[in-house]
């Protein structure tokens, strides 16, 4: 018994020395997909430093909104646009203390074309509009980015009748454009999602002109009523996401600081 007691004490001291918890928790993290390129490295750093484990899932903003309904799947930490978090707060799915929320960053909209084709000029509002008019096909999602693009094209008087393909998420949009076979096809989506597949040949033409740009902000929050170890781990993760190393990683992935 004395040997066992010494071993337990030594293990606890080792955890303190390594800044690891004596009892690791598993966190269920649900996030919007647009910040995946920066989020995965940030979570990997947290796991390595804390000893906690993470079960990570991605969803569109409308899909995350569905979690506000009774009986919907659970999560311990959620990362989504502020408006979505407001709905989750109303449904008591996240902590009502807004001072505990952590701003992760914001993501703008960009333009992509398949490998090997000439990139259109989108340097000005008029050039962007002309590129949209001349495109044989436009591809964007049905999530928050796509809803803005739809409104923008209408505002610019771009007739899209019979020229639009929509997907539930940005990843599917980029896959479609990457595999495009012909014609002047243009994809629009979160800059981060374009950069994620640029090494496969997808061309990042550039962000929307500043006058047309729309940013989606992403904020992290913890769910209430969790066991003490899970709640502690969740708030440790929030602090990590706000840390300078994590924020630098987000910036490198195309996720701008919130302003």
BELLINPE-V967043 format. One record per run of one state. SS is the DSSP state (H for helix, E for strand, C for the rest). FROM is the first residue (numbers start at 0). LEN is the number of residues. If there is no record, write none. Layout:
# BELLINPE-V967043
ss,from,len
SS,FROM,LEN
SS,FROM,LEN
This chain:
# BELLINPE-V967043
ss,from,len
C,0,1
H,1,16
C,17,8
E,25,7
H,32,18
C,50,2
E,52,7
C,59,1
H,60,8
C,68,8
E,76,4
C,80,1
H,81,9
C,90,7
H,97,3
C,100,1
E,101,6
C,107,1
E,108,5
C,113,11
H,124,10
C,134,2
E,136,5
C,141,2
H,143,12
C,155,8
E,163,4
C,167,2
H,169,9
C,178,6
E,184,6
H,190,6
C,196,1
H,197,3
C,200,2
E,202,5
C,207,8
E,215,7
C,222,5
H,227,14
C,241,2
H,243,9
C,252,3
E,255,1
C,256,3
